[in-house]
Amino acid sequence: MNAISPAPAQRAFPLWVPRRVLVTPSALAQPHGAAAVERAAALGAEVVRLKADRLSGLPDTYRDAKTTMAVVMASPSRRRPQPIPPSADWRFDLAEGCPAHCQYCYLAGSLAGPPIIRAYANIEDILAELPPLLGQGSVTSANAARAGEGTTFEASCYTDPLGIEHITGSLDRAIRFFGALELPAGQEAQLRFTTKFDAVEPLLALPHERRTRIRFSVNAAGAERFEGGAPRMPRRLAAMRKMALAGYRIGLTVAPIIPVPDWREQYDRLLADAAEALADIPDPDLTVELITHRFTPGSREVLQGWYPGSSLDMEEASRTRKLTKFGSTKWVFPRHTMAELRAALEDAVTRRLPAARVLYWT
C-alpha cells in the first residue's frame, strides 16, 4: 500500500497583525485574554489598556477598524448558545469580526458598528455553556441522516476563527475541550468551524479525537477577486489536505456561489481540485454545503460604503425578493438561475466527490 504523501510546501501566507489592540481590565485579568494581548504585542501591535470595561476609542474609518482588535469579555447574552439551522444545532462565539476583506461579507448585515474584531477573553465561561445542550437541537440531534455527527456546535457564525488563531488561541482551547468531553453513552458531539485561511500547523497535533470538523470556504476562480486578504484556493486546499491527514473531519463550504462567466466549468474545476487534494486520504468524512450569494438592503448599503469600486453585482433588478423568517427582505437569484446553479453544482459534487454528503443548498 502506498504511503500518503504530505501536502507540497508553500511559502506561508502572511498572518494578520492588528495595528492596535484595545483590552478591557476584566479581559486582561483573564489568563486567556492576557495571553492574547501578549501574543499581539509580540507581533508588533500597539496595546491600549482601557480604564473601564466599556469599549472606547473605536475607529471611525473602515481601514482603521479592520486593523483593530478588541479583547473583551463576552456578556451573559453573548455566551448563550443559539440555534443555527441549517448548519448546526447550536452556535457559540469565540470572537466577532474577520480580518479578510470579502466584498460580499455577510457580517456587514449582521454586526453593528465599525468592523473591528472582538475576541472574547472568558473562553472557559463560553465553553461551560455547551455540555448541558448535548442531545438537544433540531438540525443534527433530531435528523436521522445527520445523527452520526452528534450534537453540533458552530463556532464561525460571526468570525473566521482560524484567521485570528495565532493571536487568540481560542480554537486550540475549543478543540481540546471537545476532544476531552466525557459523553454519555450513545452521545456524540462535534465542533464545527469554517475558514478561508490556511495557518493550520498549530492545530495538526491537537488531541481532537475526531470531534472537530474544519470546513474550508472555497469558490470558483472568477469569484476569488471578491475575497481580499485571504489565501487563494490552492493554499486552502493544501491546508485542507493537512488537516485531513491529521485525522480531522473535513467539509467544503462552497460560498457564495455566483454565476461568473464560465461558472459551470469553474465550479467543476474547483471540485475536481478538492477531490485531488483528498484522493488518497482514507476517511475524511467529507461534507459539502452549497450557499448562493444573497444580500439585504442593509448589507448592500454597508458593503457599497466599504468597497465603493466593487464589481460585485448587487442590483435588485437582477434578483428576486424574498422574506427571511424574521420578516425582513433579502435579495436572491431568480428561480431559474437558482435551479441551474443547483443542478450543476450538485451534479459536479456527485461526479467529483461521490463519497461526500451534501448537507444543504440555500
MOWOJO-V788854 format. One record per residue. N is the residue number from 0. RES is the residue in one letter. OMEGA is omega in whole degrees, 0 to 359 (none if undefined). NEAR is the number of other ideal C-beta (glycine too) atoms within 10 Angstrom. D_FIRST is the distance of its C-alpha to the first C-alpha in Angstrom with 1 decimal. Layout:
<<N | RES | OMEGA | NEAR | D_FIRST> <N | RES | OMEGA | NEAR | D_FIRST>>
//
This chain:
<<0 | M | 181 | 4 | 0.0> <1 | N | 176 | 5 | 3.8> <2 | A | 179 | 6 | 6.5> <3 | I | 183 | 12 | 9.2> <4 | S | 179 | 9 | 12.1> <5 | P | 177 | 10 | 15.5> <6 | A | 178 | 18 | 18.5> <7 | P | 181 | 8 | 20.6> <8 | A | 176 | 7 | 23.7> <9 | Q | 173 | 12 | 26.9> <10 | R | 186 | 6 | 30.5> <11 | A | 171 | 11 | 31.4> <12 | F | 185 | 16 | 33.5> <13 | P | 177 | 9 | 36.8> <14 | L | 177 | 14 | 37.4> <15 | W | 177 | 22 | 40.5> <16 | V | 177 | 15 | 43.4> <17 | P | 174 | 23 | 46.6> <18 | R | 180 | 14 | 49.9> <19 | R | 173 | 17 | 51.6> <20 | V | 175 | 24 | 50.7> <21 | L | 180 | 24 | 53.3> <22 | V | 179 | 25 | 53.1> <23 | T | 180 | 22 | 55.3> <24 | P | 181 | 13 | 56.7> <25 | S | 179 | 15 | 55.0> <26 | A | 180 | 26 | 51.6> <27 | L | 179 | 16 | 52.1> <28 | A | 177 | 13 | 52.9> <29 | Q | 179 | 20 | 49.5> <30 | P | 180 | 10 | 46.9> <31 | H | 178 | 19 | 44.4> <32 | G | 180 | 24 | 46.9> <33 | A | 179 | 15 | 48.1> <34 | A | 178 | 15 | 44.5> <35 | A | 179 | 28 | 44.0> <36 | V | 180 | 22 | 47.3> <37 | E | 179 | 11 | 46.5> <38 | R | 179 | 15 | 43.2> <39 | A | 179 | 24 | 45.1> <40 | A | 179 | 13 | 47.8> <41 | A | 178 | 9 | 45.4> <42 | L | 177 | 13 | 44.1> <43 | G | 179 | 9 | 47.8> <44 | A | 172 | 19 | 48.9> <45 | E | 181 | 12 | 52.6> <46 | V | 178 | 16 | 53.0> <47 | V | 179 | 13 | 56.0> <48 | R | 182 | 12 | 56.9> <49 | L | 183 | 19 | 58.9> <50 | K | 180 | 8 | 62.0> <51 | A | 182 | 9 | 61.4> <52 | D | 175 | 11 | 58.6> <53 | R | 179 | 8 | 59.6> <54 | L | 177 | 15 | 57.8> <55 | S | 179 | 10 | 60.1> <56 | G | 180 | 10 | 60.1> <57 | L | 182 | 13 | 57.6> <58 | P | 180 | 17 | 57.2> <59 | D | 187 | 8 | 58.9> <60 | T | 178 | 9 | 56.8> <61 | Y | 183 | 15 | 53.3> <62 | R | 181 | 11 | 52.3> <63 | D | 180 | 14 | 53.5> <64 | A | 183 | 17 | 52.1> <65 | K | 175 | 22 | 48.5> <66 | T | 181 | 18 | 48.7> <67 | T | 172 | 24 | 50.0> <68 | M | 173 | 28 | 48.3> <69 | A | 175 | 24 | 50.3> <70 | V | 190 | 28 | 49.1> <71 | V | 175 | 24 | 50.9> <72 | M | 172 | 20 | 51.0> <73 | A | 179 | 23 | 49.8> <74 | S | 178 | 10 | 52.8> <75 | P | 179 | 9 | 52.8> <76 | S | 178 | 7 | 52.6> <77 | R | 180 | 17 | 49.6> <78 | R | 186 | 19 | 47.8> <79 | R | 179 | 14 | 48.2> <80 | P | 181 | 20 | 45.1> <81 | Q | 174 | 11 | 45.7> <82 | P | 182 | 13 | 44.2> <83 | I | 176 | 18 | 42.1> <84 | P | 2 | 13 | 41.2> <85 | P | 187 | 14 | 39.2> <86 | S | 190 | 23 | 36.6> <87 | A | 177 | 29 | 36.9> <88 | D | 188 | 29 | 39.2> <89 | W | 174 | 26 | 40.7> <90 | R | 168 | 20 | 41.2> <91 | F | 191 | 24 | 41.9> <92 | D | 171 | 22 | 42.6> <93 | L | 182 | 24 | 41.4> <94 | A | 172 | 29 | 43.4> <95 | E | 180 | 21 | 45.1> <96 | G | 188 | 23 | 44.9> <97 | C | 181 | 27 | 42.3> <98 | P | 181 | 22 | 42.2> <99 | A | 182 | 19 | 41.0> <100 | H | 181 | 16 | 43.6> <101 | C | 186 | 24 | 42.6> <102 | Q | 176 | 19 | 45.5> <103 | Y | 192 | 21 | 44.8> <104 | C | 179 | 20 | 44.4> <105 | Y | 180 | 20 | 44.7> <106 | L | 181 | 18 | 46.2> <107 | A | 179 | 22 | 49.3> <108 | G | 186 | 19 | 50.5> <109 | S | 184 | 13 | 49.4> <110 | L | 181 | 18 | 50.5> <111 | A | 175 | 7 | 54.1> <112 | G | 180 | 10 | 55.5> <113 | P | 187 | 15 | 54.1> <114 | P | 173 | 20 | 50.3> <115 | I | 174 | 22 | 49.7> <116 | I | 175 | 25 | 46.7> <117 | R | 178 | 23 | 47.7> <118 | A | 186 | 31 | 45.3> <119 | Y | 183 | 28 | 46.1> <120 | A | 185 | 27 | 46.7> <121 | N | 185 | 20 | 47.1> <122 | I | 180 | 24 | 43.5> <123 | E | 176 | 12 | 43.9> <124 | D | 181 | 15 | 46.7> <125 | I | 182 | 24 | 44.5> <126 | L | 181 | 20 | 41.6> <127 | A | 179 | 12 | 44.0> <128 | E | 192 | 16 | 45.0> <129 | L | 184 | 20 | 41.6> <130 | P | 178 | 14 | 41.0> <131 | P | 182 | 9 | 44.2> <132 | L | 179 | 16 | 42.7> <133 | L | 180 | 19 | 39.6> <134 | G | 179 | 16 | 39.7> <135 | Q | 180 | 13 | 42.1> <136 | G | 185 | 21 | 41.9> <137 | S | 184 | 12 | 42.0> <138 | V | 178 | 21 | 38.7> <139 | T | 182 | 26 | 35.7> <140 | S | 185 | 22 | 37.6> <141 | A | 185 | 12 | 39.6> <142 | N | 184 | 14 | 37.1> <143 | A | 182 | 7 | 35.1> <144 | A | 182 | 9 | 32.7> <145 | R | 185 | 19 | 31.9> <146 | A | 180 | 12 | 32.7> <147 | G | 177 | 11 | 29.1> <148 | E | 183 | 24 | 29.7> <149 | G | 175 | 21 | 32.6> <150 | T | 187 | 23 | 35.6> <151 | T | 183 | 22 | 34.8> <152 | F | 183 | 28 | 36.5> <153 | E | 184 | 24 | 36.7> <154 | A | 184 | 25 | 37.3> <155 | S | 180 | 25 | 37.6> <156 | C | 186 | 18 | 40.5> <157 | Y | 180 | 19 | 42.9> <158 | T | 165 | 27 | 40.7> <159 | D | 190 | 24 | 37.4> <160 | P | 180 | 23 | 36.6> <161 | L | 181 | 22 | 33.9> <162 | G | 180 | 26 | 36.4> <163 | I | 185 | 27 | 38.6> <164 | E | 181 | 22 | 36.2> <165 | H | 175 | 18 | 36.8> <166 | I | 188 | 28 | 40.4> <167 | T | 188 | 27 | 40.4> <168 | G | 187 | 18 | 37.5> <169 | S | 177 | 24 | 37.9> <170 | L | 177 | 25 | 34.3> <171 | D | 182 | 13 | 33.2> <172 | R | 182 | 16 | 35.9> <173 | A | 179 | 23 | 35.2> <174 | I | 178 | 22 | 31.4> <175 | R | 181 | 15 | 32.2> <176 | F | 181 | 19 | 34.9> <177 | F | 179 | 22 | 32.8> <178 | G | 184 | 16 | 30.0> <179 | A | 182 | 10 | 32.8> <180 | L | 172 | 17 | 34.7> <181 | E | 188 | 6 | 35.7> <182 | L | 174 | 15 | 35.5> <183 | P | 179 | 9 | 37.5> <184 | A | 179 | 4 | 35.8> <185 | G | 181 | 7 | 34.4> <186 | Q | 172 | 13 | 34.6> <187 | E | 180 | 19 | 32.0> <188 | A | 181 | 25 | 32.7> <189 | Q | 170 | 21 | 31.1> <190 | L | 180 | 24 | 32.2> <191 | R | 170 | 25 | 31.9> <192 | F | 180 | 24 | 32.8> <193 | T | 180 | 23 | 32.6> <194 | T | 168 | 28 | 32.6> <195 | K | 187 | 25 | 33.0> <196 | F | 189 | 26 | 32.2> <197 | D | 184 | 25 | 29.2> <198 | A | 187 | 20 | 30.1> <199 | V | 188 | 23 | 27.4> <200 | E | 181 | 12 | 26.6> <201 | P | 182 | 13 | 29.0> <202 | L | 193 | 20 | 27.4> <203 | L | 186 | 13 | 23.8> <204 | A | 182 | 8 | 24.2> <205 | L | 179 | 17 | 26.8> <206 | P | 187 | 10 | 26.7> <207 | H | 177 | 21 | 26.5> <208 | E | 179 | 14 | 25.1> <209 | R | 180 | 14 | 23.9> <210 | R | 175 | 22 | 27.6> <211 | T | 173 | 25 | 27.8> <212 | R | 174 | 24 | 27.0> <213 | I | 180 | 26 | 27.4> <214 | R | 180 | 25 | 28.4> <215 | F | 177 | 26 | 28.7> <216 | S | 185 | 23 | 31.8> <217 | V | 182 | 22 | 31.1> <218 | N | 178 | 26 | 33.4> <219 | A | 183 | 23 | 34.0> <220 | A | 182 | 17 | 34.7> <221 | G | 178 | 16 | 38.4> <222 | A | 182 | 25 | 38.7> <223 | E | 183 | 15 | 37.3> <224 | R | 178 | 13 | 40.8> <225 | F | 186 | 20 | 42.1> <226 | E | 180 | 20 | 39.7> <227 | G | 174 | 11 | 41.2> <228 | G | 180 | 16 | 40.1> <229 | A | 178 | 23 | 36.5> <230 | P | 177 | 23 | 33.3> <231 | R | 187 | 13 | 32.4> <232 | M | 180 | 21 | 29.6> <233 | P | 178 | 13 | 26.9> <234 | R | 180 | 20 | 27.5> <235 | R | 180 | 25 | 27.4> <236 | L | 175 | 23 | 24.1> <237 | A | 177 | 18 | 22.6> <238 | A | 177 | 26 | 24.0> <239 | M | 179 | 28 | 22.7> <240 | R | 180 | 25 | 19.1> <241 | K | 182 | 18 | 19.9> <242 | M | 177 | 23 | 21.3> <243 | A | 177 | 23 | 18.5> <244 | L | 178 | 17 | 16.1> <245 | A | 174 | 15 | 18.8> <246 | G | 178 | 15 | 18.7> <247 | Y | 169 | 23 | 21.9> <248 | R | 190 | 22 | 22.7> <249 | I | 174 | 22 | 23.3> <250 | G | 171 | 24 | 26.1> <251 | L | 172 | 26 | 27.6> <252 | T | 181 | 21 | 31.4> <253 | V | 190 | 25 | 32.5> <254 | A | 344 | 20 | 36.0> <255 | P | 179 | 19 | 38.7> <256 | I | 184 | 23 | 38.1> <257 | I | 179 | 20 | 40.8> <258 | P | 176 | 21 | 41.6> <259 | V | 176 | 17 | 41.5> <260 | P | 181 | 8 | 42.0> <261 | D | 186 | 13 | 39.1> <262 | W | 179 | 19 | 37.7> <263 | R | 180 | 16 | 35.8> <264 | E | 183 | 14 | 33.8> <265 | Q | 180 | 18 | 33.4> <266 | Y | 175 | 28 | 32.1> <267 | D | 178 | 19 | 29.7> <268 | R | 178 | 16 | 28.4> <269 | L | 182 | 22 | 28.1> <270 | L | 174 | 22 | 26.0> <271 | A | 178 | 14 | 23.8> <272 | D | 178 | 16 | 23.3> <273 | A | 178 | 26 | 22.5> <274 | A | 179 | 18 | 19.9> <275 | E | 181 | 12 | 18.3> <276 | A | 183 | 22 | 18.4> <277 | L | 193 | 20 | 16.6> <278 | A | 186 | 9 | 14.3> <279 | D | 180 | 14 | 10.8> <280 | I | 192 | 15 | 12.4> <281 | P | 189 | 8 | 12.0> <282 | D | 178 | 11 | 15.7> <283 | P | 181 | 22 | 18.3> <284 | D | 191 | 16 | 21.0> <285 | L | 171 | 22 | 22.5> <286 | T | 180 | 21 | 26.2> <287 | V | 174 | 23 | 28.5> <288 | E | 186 | 20 | 32.2> <289 | L | 189 | 20 | 34.4> <290 | I | 180 | 17 | 37.7> <291 | T | 180 | 19 | 40.4> <292 | H | 173 | 22 | 42.9> <293 | R | 179 | 20 | 46.2> <294 | F | 175 | 24 | 49.0> <295 | T | 176 | 17 | 52.2> <296 | P | 180 | 15 | 55.6> <297 | G | 181 | 14 | 55.3> <298 | S | 178 | 20 | 51.9> <299 | R | 180 | 17 | 53.0> <300 | E | 180 | 14 | 56.0> <301 | V | 183 | 20 | 54.1> <302 | L | 178 | 21 | 51.4> <303 | Q | 172 | 15 | 54.0> <304 | G | 179 | 10 | 55.7> <305 | W | 186 | 18 | 52.5> <306 | Y | 186 | 19 | 51.3> <307 | P | 181 | 7 | 54.5> <308 | G | 185 | 6 | 53.0> <309 | S | 175 | 14 | 49.9> <310 | S | 178 | 8 | 49.3> <311 | L | 183 | 18 | 47.5> <312 | D | 174 | 13 | 49.5> <313 | M | 177 | 19 | 51.1> <314 | E | 181 | 8 | 54.1> <315 | E | 182 | 12 | 55.2> <316 | A | 182 | 6 | 56.6> <317 | S | 183 | 11 | 53.1> <318 | R | 175 | 18 | 51.8> <319 | T | 180 | 15 | 52.7> <320 | R | 175 | 10 | 54.3> <321 | K | 177 | 11 | 52.8> <322 | L | 175 | 9 | 53.8> <323 | T | 179 | 10 | 51.5> <324 | K | 178 | 6 | 51.8> <325 | F | 177 | 5 | 54.3> <326 | G | 179 | 6 | 56.5> <327 | S | 185 | 12 | 55.8> <328 | T | 167 | 13 | 55.0> <329 | K | 182 | 16 | 51.7> <330 | W | 183 | 20 | 51.2> <331 | V | 177 | 16 | 48.2> <332 | F | 177 | 19 | 47.3> <333 | P | 187 | 11 | 49.5> <334 | R | 183 | 9 | 48.2> <335 | H | 177 | 9 | 47.4> <336 | T | 179 | 15 | 45.3> <337 | M | 181 | 17 | 43.5> <338 | A | 179 | 11 | 42.7> <339 | E | 180 | 15 | 41.4> <340 | L | 183 | 21 | 39.2> <341 | R | 181 | 15 | 37.8> <342 | A | 183 | 11 | 37.1> <343 | A | 182 | 17 | 35.3> <344 | L | 180 | 23 | 33.2> <345 | E | 176 | 14 | 32.2> <346 | D | 180 | 12 | 31.3> <347 | A | 177 | 20 | 29.2> <348 | V | 181 | 23 | 27.3> <349 | T | 182 | 12 | 26.7> <350 | R | 187 | 12 | 25.4> <351 | R | 185 | 18 | 23.4> <352 | L | 188 | 20 | 22.2> <353 | P | 180 | 8 | 22.4> <354 | A | 184 | 10 | 20.9> <355 | A | 172 | 21 | 23.5> <356 | R | 174 | 16 | 26.8> <357 | V | 185 | 16 | 29.9> <358 | L | 179 | 22 | 32.2> <359 | Y | 172 | 13 | 35.4> <360 | W | 176 | 17 | 37.2> <361 | T | none | 15 | 40.4>>
//
